[in-house]
Amino acid sequence: MQQTKDNLVERLIAVEQEYAACQEQLARLQFEVLDLQQQLEEAEHKSQPSSPGKGGKKAKATRLARLEQAAALLDKHLPS
């Protein structure tokens, strides 16, 4: 019985470590997706003809939304 408990504890630790590694990888990939989305939006913005007074508020709102998403990811994935 003791051997079984020891094996279960070892397996649980291994699973928890793998889960933590997966969560870390997920967080990195989510940040990469956010970065790629931002690059795409910037490329689209550069390819559009500029008109004075337009896009400034939208660009700021987009950047703010990105920062809020990044903060939420950090809160979710960093230990308290």
PyMOL Python script that loads the backbone (N, CA, C, O; Angstrom):
from pymol import cmd

cmd.read_pdbstr("""\
ATOM      1  N   MET A   1       0.827  -1.206   0.000  1.00  0.00           N
ATOM      2  CA  MET A   1       0.000   0.000   0.000  1.00  0.00           C
ATOM      3  C   MET A   1       0.869   1.267   0.000  1.00  0.00           C
ATOM      4  O   MET A   1       0.577   2.223  -0.720  1.00  0.00           O
ATOM      5  N   GLN A   2       1.927   1.269   0.804  1.00  0.00           N
ATOM      6  CA  GLN A   2       2.809   2.427   0.856  1.00  0.00           C
ATOM      7  C   GLN A   2       3.471   2.683  -0.499  1.00  0.00           C
ATOM      8  O   GLN A   2       3.593   3.833  -0.920  1.00  0.00           O
ATOM      9  N   GLN A   3       3.888   1.640  -1.168  1.00  0.00           N
ATOM     10  CA  GLN A   3       4.506   1.773  -2.491  1.00  0.00           C
ATOM     11  C   GLN A   3       3.524   2.429  -3.456  1.00  0.00           C
ATOM     12  O   GLN A   3       3.907   3.279  -4.259  1.00  0.00           O
ATOM     13  N   THR A   4       2.279   2.037  -3.375  1.00  0.00           N
ATOM     14  CA  THR A   4       1.257   2.608  -4.246  1.00  0.00           C
ATOM     15  C   THR A   4       1.083   4.100  -3.961  1.00  0.00           C
ATOM     16  O   THR A   4       0.954   4.893  -4.893  1.00  0.00           O
ATOM     17  N   LYS A   5       1.078   4.492  -2.686  1.00  0.00           N
ATOM     18  CA  LYS A   5       0.946   5.902  -2.328  1.00  0.00           C
ATOM     19  C   LYS A   5       2.138   6.701  -2.850  1.00  0.00           C
ATOM     20  O   LYS A   5       1.983   7.798  -3.386  1.00  0.00           O
ATOM     21  N   ASP A   6       3.326   6.129  -2.681  1.00  0.00           N
ATOM     22  CA  ASP A   6       4.525   6.815  -3.168  1.00  0.00           C
ATOM     23  C   ASP A   6       4.467   7.009  -4.680  1.00  0.00           C
ATOM     24  O   ASP A   6       4.802   8.077  -5.194  1.00  0.00           O
ATOM     25  N   ASN A   7       4.042   5.973  -5.380  1.00  0.00           N
ATOM     26  CA  ASN A   7       3.922   6.079  -6.834  1.00  0.00           C
ATOM     27  C   ASN A   7       2.893   7.132  -7.235  1.00  0.00           C
ATOM     28  O   ASN A   7       3.105   7.901  -8.173  1.00  0.00           O
ATOM     29  N   LEU A   8       1.782   7.153  -6.514  1.00  0.00           N
ATOM     30  CA  LEU A   8       0.741   8.137  -6.813  1.00  0.00           C
ATOM     31  C   LEU A   8       1.250   9.557  -6.586  1.00  0.00           C
ATOM     32  O   LEU A   8       0.978  10.457  -7.380  1.00  0.00           O
ATOM     33  N   VAL A   9       1.986   9.746  -5.501  1.00  0.00           N
ATOM     34  CA  VAL A   9       2.527  11.079  -5.212  1.00  0.00           C
ATOM     35  C   VAL A   9       3.520  11.492  -6.298  1.00  0.00           C
ATOM     36  O   VAL A   9       3.490  12.631  -6.764  1.00  0.00           O
ATOM     37  N   GLU A  10       4.387  10.586  -6.698  1.00  0.00           N
ATOM     38  CA  GLU A  10       5.354  10.888  -7.759  1.00  0.00           C
ATOM     39  C   GLU A  10       4.644  11.221  -9.067  1.00  0.00           C
ATOM     40  O   GLU A  10       5.025  12.160  -9.765  1.00  0.00           O
ATOM     41  N   ARG A  11       3.628  10.462  -9.389  1.00  0.00           N
ATOM     42  CA  ARG A  11       2.879  10.719 -10.623  1.00  0.00           C
ATOM     43  C   ARG A  11       2.158  12.061 -10.548  1.00  0.00           C
ATOM     44  O   ARG A  11       2.114  12.804 -11.528  1.00  0.00           O
ATOM     45  N   LEU A  12       1.591  12.367  -9.378  1.00  0.00           N
ATOM     46  CA  LEU A  12       0.891  13.639  -9.210  1.00  0.00           C
ATOM     47  C   LEU A  12       1.855  14.804  -9.377  1.00  0.00           C
ATOM     48  O   LEU A  12       1.527  15.790 -10.036  1.00  0.00           O
ATOM     49  N   ILE A  13       3.027  14.701  -8.793  1.00  0.00           N
ATOM     50  CA  ILE A  13       4.024  15.763  -8.926  1.00  0.00           C
ATOM     51  C   ILE A  13       4.426  15.933 -10.389  1.00  0.00           C
ATOM     52  O   ILE A  13       4.536  17.055 -10.884  1.00  0.00           O
ATOM     53  N   ALA A  14       4.643  14.822 -11.070  1.00  0.00           N
ATOM     54  CA  ALA A  14       5.023  14.892 -12.492  1.00  0.00           C
ATOM     55  C   ALA A  14       3.919  15.543 -13.325  1.00  0.00           C
ATOM     56  O   ALA A  14       4.198  16.349 -14.212  1.00  0.00           O
ATOM     57  N   VAL A  15       2.676  15.191 -13.038  1.00  0.00           N
ATOM     58  CA  VAL A  15       1.547  15.777 -13.774  1.00  0.00           C
ATOM     59  C   VAL A  15       1.442  17.270 -13.482  1.00  0.00           C
ATOM     60  O   VAL A  15       1.207  18.059 -14.398  1.00  0.00           O
ATOM     61  N   GLU A  16       1.611  17.669 -12.228  1.00  0.00           N
ATOM     62  CA  GLU A  16       1.544  19.084 -11.879  1.00  0.00           C
ATOM     63  C   GLU A  16       2.656  19.878 -12.563  1.00  0.00           C
ATOM     64  O   GLU A  16       2.430  20.998 -13.021  1.00  0.00           O
ATOM     65  N   GLN A  17       3.855  19.299 -12.632  1.00  0.00           N
ATOM     66  CA  GLN A  17       4.956  19.979 -13.307  1.00  0.00           C
ATOM     67  C   GLN A  17       4.671  20.131 -14.800  1.00  0.00           C
ATOM     68  O   GLN A  17       4.940  21.182 -15.381  1.00  0.00           O
ATOM     69  N   GLU A  18       4.139  19.105 -15.407  1.00  0.00           N
ATOM     70  CA  GLU A  18       3.814  19.173 -16.835  1.00  0.00           C
ATOM     71  C   GLU A  18       2.693  20.186 -17.089  1.00  0.00           C
ATOM     72  O   GLU A  18       2.716  20.921 -18.076  1.00  0.00           O
ATOM     73  N   TYR A  19       1.719  20.210 -16.185  1.00  0.00           N
ATOM     74  CA  TYR A  19       0.619  21.173 -16.300  1.00  0.00           C
ATOM     75  C   TYR A  19       1.160  22.598 -16.218  1.00  0.00           C
ATOM     76  O   TYR A  19       0.763  23.459 -17.003  1.00  0.00           O
ATOM     77  N   ALA A  20       2.064  22.851 -15.272  1.00  0.00           N
ATOM     78  CA  ALA A  20       2.659  24.186 -15.135  1.00  0.00           C
ATOM     79  C   ALA A  20       3.427  24.563 -16.405  1.00  0.00           C
ATOM     80  O   ALA A  20       3.349  25.702 -16.864  1.00  0.00           O
ATOM     81  N   ALA A  21       4.161  23.614 -16.964  1.00  0.00           N
ATOM     82  CA  ALA A  21       4.902  23.885 -18.205  1.00  0.00           C
ATOM     83  C   ALA A  21       3.938  24.204 -19.342  1.00  0.00           C
ATOM     84  O   ALA A  21       4.198  25.097 -20.148  1.00  0.00           O
ATOM     85  N   CYS A  22       2.836  23.482 -19.407  1.00  0.00           N
ATOM     86  CA  CYS A  22       1.830  23.742 -20.457  1.00  0.00           C
ATOM     87  C   CYS A  22       1.191  25.113 -20.271  1.00  0.00           C
ATOM     88  O   CYS A  22       0.963  25.828 -21.247  1.00  0.00           O
ATOM     89  N   GLN A  23       0.902  25.483 -19.029  1.00  0.00           N
ATOM     90  CA  GLN A  23       0.320  26.800 -18.765  1.00  0.00           C
ATOM     91  C   GLN A  23       1.287  27.907 -19.172  1.00  0.00           C
ATOM     92  O   GLN A  23       0.876  28.924 -19.732  1.00  0.00           O
ATOM     93  N   GLU A  24       2.571  27.706 -18.889  1.00  0.00           N
ATOM     94  CA  GLU A  24       3.579  28.693 -19.273  1.00  0.00           C
ATOM     95  C   GLU A  24       3.664  28.814 -20.796  1.00  0.00           C
ATOM     96  O   GLU A  24       3.745  29.918 -21.335  1.00  0.00           O
ATOM     97  N   GLN A  25       3.645  27.678 -21.476  1.00  0.00           N
ATOM     98  CA  GLN A  25       3.686  27.691 -22.934  1.00  0.00           C
ATOM     99  C   GLN A  25       2.446  28.367 -23.501  1.00  0.00           C
ATOM    100  O   GLN A  25       2.535  29.127 -24.466  1.00  0.00           O
ATOM    101  N   LEU A  26       1.294  28.094 -22.908  1.00  0.00           N
ATOM    102  CA  LEU A  26       0.055  28.723 -23.350  1.00  0.00           C
ATOM    103  C   LEU A  26       0.138  30.238 -23.201  1.00  0.00           C
ATOM    104  O   LEU A  26      -0.272  30.973 -24.099  1.00  0.00           O
ATOM    105  N   ALA A  27       0.661  30.705 -22.079  1.00  0.00           N
ATOM    106  CA  ALA A  27       0.789  32.148 -21.866  1.00  0.00           C
ATOM    107  C   ALA A  27       1.711  32.767 -22.913  1.00  0.00           C
ATOM    108  O   ALA A  27       1.409  33.831 -23.454  1.00  0.00           O
ATOM    109  N   ARG A  28       2.842  32.102 -23.203  1.00  0.00           N
ATOM    110  CA  ARG A  28       3.761  32.620 -24.226  1.00  0.00           C
ATOM    111  C   ARG A  28       3.070  32.692 -25.589  1.00  0.00           C
ATOM    112  O   ARG A  28       3.215  33.673 -26.318  1.00  0.00           O
ATOM    113  N   LEU A  29       2.317  31.642 -25.923  1.00  0.00           N
ATOM    114  CA  LEU A  29       1.633  31.633 -27.217  1.00  0.00           C
ATOM    115  C   LEU A  29       0.551  32.703 -27.290  1.00  0.00           C
ATOM    116  O   LEU A  29       0.351  33.317 -28.338  1.00  0.00           O
ATOM    117  N   GLN A  30      -0.143  32.927 -26.184  1.00  0.00           N
ATOM    118  CA  GLN A  30      -1.171  33.964 -26.180  1.00  0.00           C
ATOM    119  C   GLN A  30      -0.546  35.344 -26.375  1.00  0.00           C
ATOM    120  O   GLN A  30      -1.100  36.179 -27.091  1.00  0.00           O
ATOM    121  N   PHE A  31       0.603  35.589 -25.746  1.00  0.00           N
ATOM    122  CA  PHE A  31       1.290  36.861 -25.962  1.00  0.00           C
ATOM    123  C   PHE A  31       1.769  36.981 -27.404  1.00  0.00           C
ATOM    124  O   PHE A  31       1.717  38.061 -27.993  1.00  0.00           O
ATOM    125  N   GLU A  32       2.232  35.877 -27.965  1.00  0.00           N
ATOM    126  CA  GLU A  32       2.674  35.905 -29.359  1.00  0.00           C
ATOM    127  C   GLU A  32       1.506  36.216 -30.293  1.00  0.00           C
ATOM    128  O   GLU A  32       1.665  36.962 -31.259  1.00  0.00           O
ATOM    129  N   VAL A  33       0.338  35.650 -30.011  1.00  0.00           N
ATOM    130  CA  VAL A  33      -0.852  35.932 -30.823  1.00  0.00           C
ATOM    131  C   VAL A  33      -1.207  37.418 -30.718  1.00  0.00           C
ATOM    132  O   VAL A  33      -1.508  38.059 -31.725  1.00  0.00           O
ATOM    133  N   LEU A  34      -1.172  37.959 -29.508  1.00  0.00           N
ATOM    134  CA  LEU A  34      -1.462  39.387 -29.341  1.00  0.00           C
ATOM    135  C   LEU A  34      -0.473  40.241 -30.128  1.00  0.00           C
ATOM    136  O   LEU A  34      -0.859  41.219 -30.769  1.00  0.00           O
ATOM    137  N   ASP A  35       0.805  39.865 -30.075  1.00  0.00           N
ATOM    138  CA  ASP A  35       1.823  40.611 -30.805  1.00  0.00           C
ATOM    139  C   ASP A  35       1.584  40.539 -32.309  1.00  0.00           C
ATOM    140  O   ASP A  35       1.692  41.549 -33.004  1.00  0.00           O
ATOM    141  N   LEU A  36       1.261  39.358 -32.810  1.00  0.00           N
ATOM    142  CA  LEU A  36       0.992  39.198 -34.240  1.00  0.00           C
ATOM    143  C   LEU A  36      -0.247  39.982 -34.668  1.00  0.00           C
ATOM    144  O   LEU A  36      -0.273  40.572 -35.749  1.00  0.00           O
ATOM    145  N   GLN A  37      -1.270  39.985 -33.820  1.00  0.00           N
ATOM    146  CA  GLN A  37      -2.468  40.768 -34.132  1.00  0.00           C
ATOM    147  C   GLN A  37      -2.129  42.249 -34.221  1.00  0.00           C
ATOM    148  O   GLN A  37      -2.608  42.956 -35.108  1.00  0.00           O
ATOM    149  N   GLN A  38      -1.293  42.711 -33.287  1.00  0.00           N
ATOM    150  CA  GLN A  38      -0.906  44.117 -33.304  1.00  0.00           C
ATOM    151  C   GLN A  38      -0.103  44.437 -34.552  1.00  0.00           C
ATOM    152  O   GLN A  38      -0.314  45.476 -35.177  1.00  0.00           O
ATOM    153  N   GLN A  39       0.823  43.547 -34.924  1.00  0.00           N
ATOM    154  CA  GLN A  39       1.615  43.768 -36.138  1.00  0.00           C
ATOM    155  C   GLN A  39       0.710  43.817 -37.369  1.00  0.00           C
ATOM    156  O   GLN A  39       0.916  44.641 -38.260  1.00  0.00           O
ATOM    157  N   LEU A  40      -0.280  42.947 -37.417  1.00  0.00           N
ATOM    158  CA  LEU A  40      -1.215  42.927 -38.540  1.00  0.00           C
ATOM    159  C   LEU A  40      -1.997  44.235 -38.606  1.00  0.00           C
ATOM    160  O   LEU A  40      -2.148  44.823 -39.676  1.00  0.00           O
ATOM    161  N   GLU A  41      -2.489  44.682 -37.458  1.00  0.00           N
ATOM    162  CA  GLU A  41      -3.247  45.932 -37.437  1.00  0.00           C
ATOM    163  C   GLU A  41      -2.371  47.114 -37.856  1.00  0.00           C
ATOM    164  O   GLU A  41      -2.826  48.011 -38.566  1.00  0.00           O
ATOM    165  N   GLU A  42      -1.111  47.108 -37.412  1.00  0.00           N
ATOM    166  CA  GLU A  42      -0.213  48.194 -37.795  1.00  0.00           C
ATOM    167  C   GLU A  42       0.062  48.162 -39.299  1.00  0.00           C
ATOM    168  O   GLU A  42       0.112  49.204 -39.952  1.00  0.00           O
ATOM    169  N   ALA A  43       0.237  46.961 -39.837  1.00  0.00           N
ATOM    170  CA  ALA A  43       0.474  46.837 -41.279  1.00  0.00           C
ATOM    171  C   ALA A  43      -0.749  47.290 -42.060  1.00  0.00           C
ATOM    172  O   ALA A  43      -0.615  47.956 -43.087  1.00  0.00           O
ATOM    173  N   GLU A  44      -1.933  46.940 -41.589  1.00  0.00           N
ATOM    174  CA  GLU A  44      -3.160  47.363 -42.261  1.00  0.00           C
ATOM    175  C   GLU A  44      -3.312  48.883 -42.172  1.00  0.00           C
ATOM    176  O   GLU A  44      -3.742  49.536 -43.123  1.00  0.00           O
ATOM    177  N   HIS A  45      -2.953  49.423 -41.020  1.00  0.00           N
ATOM    178  CA  HIS A  45      -3.074  50.870 -40.826  1.00  0.00           C
ATOM    179  C   HIS A  45      -2.122  51.616 -41.765  1.00  0.00           C
ATOM    180  O   HIS A  45      -2.482  52.653 -42.323  1.00  0.00           O
ATOM    181  N   LYS A  46      -0.912  51.087 -41.935  1.00  0.00           N
ATOM    182  CA  LYS A  46       0.058  51.732 -42.823  1.00  0.00           C
ATOM    183  C   LYS A  46      -0.363  51.650 -44.282  1.00  0.00           C
ATOM    184  O   LYS A  46      -0.042  52.531 -45.080  1.00  0.00           O
ATOM    185  N   SER A  47      -1.084  50.586 -44.626  1.00  0.00           N
ATOM    186  CA  SER A  47      -1.474  50.410 -46.024  1.00  0.00           C
ATOM    187  C   SER A  47      -2.710  51.238 -46.386  1.00  0.00           C
ATOM    188  O   SER A  47      -3.019  51.404 -47.566  1.00  0.00           O
ATOM    189  N   GLN A  48      -3.421  51.759 -45.373  1.00  0.00           N
ATOM    190  CA  GLN A  48      -4.599  52.575 -45.649  1.00  0.00           C
ATOM    191  C   GLN A  48      -4.173  54.026 -45.813  1.00  0.00           C
ATOM    192  O   GLN A  48      -3.246  54.490 -45.149  1.00  0.00           O
ATOM    193  N   PRO A  49      -4.856  54.737 -46.700  1.00  0.00           N
ATOM    194  CA  PRO A  49      -4.532  56.162 -46.839  1.00  0.00           C
ATOM    195  C   PRO A  49      -4.878  56.892 -45.546  1.00  0.00           C
ATOM    196  O   PRO A  49      -5.910  56.640 -44.925  1.00  0.00           O
ATOM    197  N   SER A  50      -3.992  57.800 -45.158  1.00  0.00           N
ATOM    198  CA  SER A  50      -4.224  58.503 -43.898  1.00  0.00           C
ATOM    199  C   SER A  50      -5.136  59.689 -44.123  1.00  0.00           C
ATOM    200  O   SER A  50      -5.065  60.380 -45.140  1.00  0.00           O
ATOM    201  N   SER A  51      -5.998  59.904 -43.139  1.00  0.00           N
ATOM    202  CA  SER A  51      -6.849  61.080 -43.172  1.00  0.00           C
ATOM    203  C   SER A  51      -6.744  61.736 -41.801  1.00  0.00           C
ATOM    204  O   SER A  51      -6.856  61.058 -40.780  1.00  0.00           O
ATOM    205  N   PRO A  52      -6.532  63.045 -41.770  1.00  0.00           N
ATOM    206  CA  PRO A  52      -6.329  63.726 -40.486  1.00  0.00           C
ATOM    207  C   PRO A  52      -7.546  63.580 -39.586  1.00  0.00           C
ATOM    208  O   PRO A  52      -8.691  63.645 -40.034  1.00  0.00           O
ATOM    209  N   GLY A  53      -7.260  63.379 -38.294  1.00  0.00           N
ATOM    210  CA  GLY A  53      -8.346  63.310 -37.326  1.00  0.00           C
ATOM    211  C   GLY A  53      -9.005  61.961 -37.194  1.00  0.00           C
ATOM    212  O   GLY A  53      -9.832  61.769 -36.303  1.00  0.00           O
ATOM    213  N   LYS A  54      -8.666  61.020 -38.051  1.00  0.00           N
ATOM    214  CA  LYS A  54      -9.298  59.706 -37.961  1.00  0.00           C
ATOM    215  C   LYS A  54      -8.272  58.672 -37.531  1.00  0.00           C
ATOM    216  O   LYS A  54      -7.092  58.773 -37.866  1.00  0.00           O
ATOM    217  N   GLY A  55      -8.733  57.678 -36.786  1.00  0.00           N
ATOM    218  CA  GLY A  55      -7.881  56.562 -36.419  1.00  0.00           C
ATOM    219  C   GLY A  55      -7.123  56.755 -35.126  1.00  0.00           C
ATOM    220  O   GLY A  55      -6.705  55.769 -34.518  1.00  0.00           O
ATOM    221  N   GLY A  56      -6.931  57.973 -34.683  1.00  0.00           N
ATOM    222  CA  GLY A  56      -6.187  58.211 -33.455  1.00  0.00           C
ATOM    223  C   GLY A  56      -6.841  57.585 -32.244  1.00  0.00           C
ATOM    224  O   GLY A  56      -6.189  56.874 -31.479  1.00  0.00           O
ATOM    225  N   LYS A  57      -8.115  57.842 -32.067  1.00  0.00           N
ATOM    226  CA  LYS A  57      -8.837  57.277 -30.934  1.00  0.00           C
ATOM    227  C   LYS A  57      -8.949  55.767 -31.051  1.00  0.00           C
ATOM    228  O   LYS A  57      -8.837  55.048 -30.058  1.00  0.00           O
ATOM    229  N   LYS A  58      -9.168  55.297 -32.261  1.00  0.00           N
ATOM    230  CA  LYS A  58      -9.294  53.845 -32.457  1.00  0.00           C
ATOM    231  C   LYS A  58      -7.971  53.158 -32.158  1.00  0.00           C
ATOM    232  O   LYS A  58      -7.951  52.098 -31.531  1.00  0.00           O
ATOM    233  N   ALA A  59      -6.871  53.748 -32.597  1.00  0.00           N
ATOM    234  CA  ALA A  59      -5.550  53.158 -32.347  1.00  0.00           C
ATOM    235  C   ALA A  59      -5.259  53.121 -30.850  1.00  0.00           C
ATOM    236  O   ALA A  59      -4.735  52.130 -30.341  1.00  0.00           O
ATOM    237  N   LYS A  60      -5.599  54.201 -30.144  1.00  0.00           N
ATOM    238  CA  LYS A  60      -5.397  54.228 -28.698  1.00  0.00           C
ATOM    239  C   LYS A  60      -6.271  53.190 -28.010  1.00  0.00           C
ATOM    240  O   LYS A  60      -5.818  52.509 -27.091  1.00  0.00           O
ATOM    241  N   ALA A  61      -7.504  53.066 -28.444  1.00  0.00           N
ATOM    242  CA  ALA A  61      -8.411  52.076 -27.863  1.00  0.00           C
ATOM    243  C   ALA A  61      -7.899  50.662 -28.106  1.00  0.00           C
ATOM    244  O   ALA A  61      -8.006  49.798 -27.236  1.00  0.00           O
ATOM    245  N   THR A  62      -7.339  50.427 -29.298  1.00  0.00           N
ATOM    246  CA  THR A  62      -6.781  49.113 -29.617  1.00  0.00           C
ATOM    247  C   THR A  62      -5.588  48.812 -28.728  1.00  0.00           C
ATOM    248  O   THR A  62      -5.471  47.709 -28.193  1.00  0.00           O
ATOM    249  N   ARG A  63      -4.700  49.790 -28.566  1.00  0.00           N
ATOM    250  CA  ARG A  63      -3.530  49.589 -27.703  1.00  0.00           C
ATOM    251  C   ARG A  63      -3.964  49.342 -26.260  1.00  0.00           C
ATOM    252  O   ARG A  63      -3.405  48.484 -25.578  1.00  0.00           O
ATOM    253  N   LEU A  64      -4.957  50.094 -25.801  1.00  0.00           N
ATOM    254  CA  LEU A  64      -5.463  49.908 -24.444  1.00  0.00           C
ATOM    255  C   LEU A  64      -6.059  48.515 -24.272  1.00  0.00           C
ATOM    256  O   LEU A  64      -5.838  47.864 -23.251  1.00  0.00           O
ATOM    257  N   ALA A  65      -6.806  48.062 -25.260  1.00  0.00           N
ATOM    258  CA  ALA A  65      -7.391  46.722 -25.195  1.00  0.00           C
ATOM    259  C   ALA A  65      -6.296  45.664 -25.146  1.00  0.00           C
ATOM    260  O   ALA A  65      -6.413  44.690 -24.403  1.00  0.00           O
ATOM    261  N   ARG A  66      -5.235  45.842 -25.927  1.00  0.00           N
ATOM    262  CA  ARG A  66      -4.112  44.900 -25.922  1.00  0.00           C
ATOM    263  C   ARG A  66      -3.440  44.860 -24.544  1.00  0.00           C
ATOM    264  O   ARG A  66      -3.117  43.790 -24.029  1.00  0.00           O
ATOM    265  N   LEU A  67      -3.238  46.042 -23.960  1.00  0.00           N
ATOM    266  CA  LEU A  67      -2.627  46.099 -22.637  1.00  0.00           C
ATOM    267  C   LEU A  67      -3.509  45.422 -21.589  1.00  0.00           C
ATOM    268  O   LEU A  67      -3.013  44.723 -20.704  1.00  0.00           O
ATOM    269  N   GLU A  68      -4.807  45.634 -21.697  1.00  0.00           N
ATOM    270  CA  GLU A  68      -5.732  44.993 -20.756  1.00  0.00           C
ATOM    271  C   GLU A  68      -5.709  43.475 -20.920  1.00  0.00           C
ATOM    272  O   GLU A  68      -5.758  42.744 -19.930  1.00  0.00           O
ATOM    273  N   GLN A  69      -5.633  42.995 -22.168  1.00  0.00           N
ATOM    274  CA  GLN A  69      -5.544  41.549 -22.404  1.00  0.00           C
ATOM    275  C   GLN A  69      -4.256  40.991 -21.821  1.00  0.00           C
ATOM    276  O   GLN A  69      -4.263  39.930 -21.197  1.00  0.00           O
ATOM    277  N   ALA A  70      -3.155  41.700 -22.021  1.00  0.00           N
ATOM    278  CA  ALA A  70      -1.871  41.240 -21.493  1.00  0.00           C
ATOM    279  C   ALA A  70      -1.905  41.210 -19.970  1.00  0.00           C
ATOM    280  O   ALA A  70      -1.406  40.265 -19.359  1.00  0.00           O
ATOM    281  N   ALA A  71      -2.489  42.233 -19.353  1.00  0.00           N
ATOM    282  CA  ALA A  71      -2.590  42.264 -17.889  1.00  0.00           C
ATOM    283  C   ALA A  71      -3.447  41.109 -17.379  1.00  0.00           C
ATOM    284  O   ALA A  71      -3.123  40.490 -16.366  1.00  0.00           O
ATOM    285  N   ALA A  72      -4.534  40.821 -18.079  1.00  0.00           N
ATOM    286  CA  ALA A  72      -5.389  39.705 -17.679  1.00  0.00           C
ATOM    287  C   ALA A  72      -4.645  38.376 -17.793  1.00  0.00           C
ATOM    288  O   ALA A  72      -4.798  37.503 -16.939  1.00  0.00           O
ATOM    289  N   LEU A  73      -3.842  38.221 -18.845  1.00  0.00           N
ATOM    290  CA  LEU A  73      -3.048  36.996 -19.001  1.00  0.00           C
ATOM    291  C   LEU A  73      -2.037  36.861 -17.873  1.00  0.00           C
ATOM    292  O   LEU A  73      -1.843  35.773 -17.331  1.00  0.00           O
ATOM    293  N   LEU A  74      -1.394  37.971 -17.521  1.00  0.00           N
ATOM    294  CA  LEU A  74      -0.423  37.923 -16.430  1.00  0.00           C
ATOM    295  C   LEU A  74      -1.106  37.546 -15.124  1.00  0.00           C
ATOM    296  O   LEU A  74      -0.608  36.700 -14.382  1.00  0.00           O
ATOM    297  N   ASP A  75      -2.243  38.169 -14.839  1.00  0.00           N
ATOM    298  CA  ASP A  75      -2.983  37.844 -13.623  1.00  0.00           C
ATOM    299  C   ASP A  75      -3.382  36.376 -13.583  1.00  0.00           C
ATOM    300  O   ASP A  75      -3.343  35.737 -12.532  1.00  0.00           O
ATOM    301  N   LYS A  76      -3.762  35.856 -14.731  1.00  0.00           N
ATOM    302  CA  LYS A  76      -4.230  34.474 -14.795  1.00  0.00           C
ATOM    303  C   LYS A  76      -3.100  33.474 -14.617  1.00  0.00           C
ATOM    304  O   LYS A  76      -3.290  32.430 -13.994  1.00  0.00           O
ATOM    305  N   HIS A  77      -1.919  33.782 -15.161  1.00  0.00           N
ATOM    306  CA  HIS A  77      -0.849  32.791 -15.227  1.00  0.00           C
ATOM    307  C   HIS A  77       0.251  32.964 -14.195  1.00  0.00           C
ATOM    308  O   HIS A  77       1.052  32.050 -13.998  1.00  0.00           O
ATOM    309  N   LEU A  78       0.313  34.108 -13.532  1.00  0.00           N
ATOM    310  CA  LEU A  78       1.350  34.269 -12.520  1.00  0.00           C
ATOM    311  C   LEU A  78       0.800  33.842 -11.161  1.00  0.00           C
ATOM    312  O   LEU A  78      -0.357  34.114 -10.839  1.00  0.00           O
ATOM    313  N   PRO A  79       1.629  33.175 -10.373  1.00  0.00           N
ATOM    314  CA  PRO A  79       1.152  32.766  -9.041  1.00  0.00           C
ATOM    315  C   PRO A  79       0.899  33.985  -8.173  1.00  0.00           C
ATOM    316  O   PRO A  79       1.598  34.994  -8.274  1.00  0.00           O
ATOM    317  N   SER A  80      -0.098  33.880  -7.327  1.00  0.00           N
ATOM    318  CA  SER A  80      -0.462  34.991  -6.447  1.00  0.00           C
ATOM    319  C   SER A  80       0.472  35.081  -5.265  1.00  0.00           C
ATOM    320  O   SER A  80       0.313  35.961  -4.419  1.00  0.00           O
TER     321      SER A  80
END
""", "prot")
cmd.dss("prot")
cmd.show_as("cartoon", "prot")
cmd.util.cbc("prot")
cmd.orient("prot")
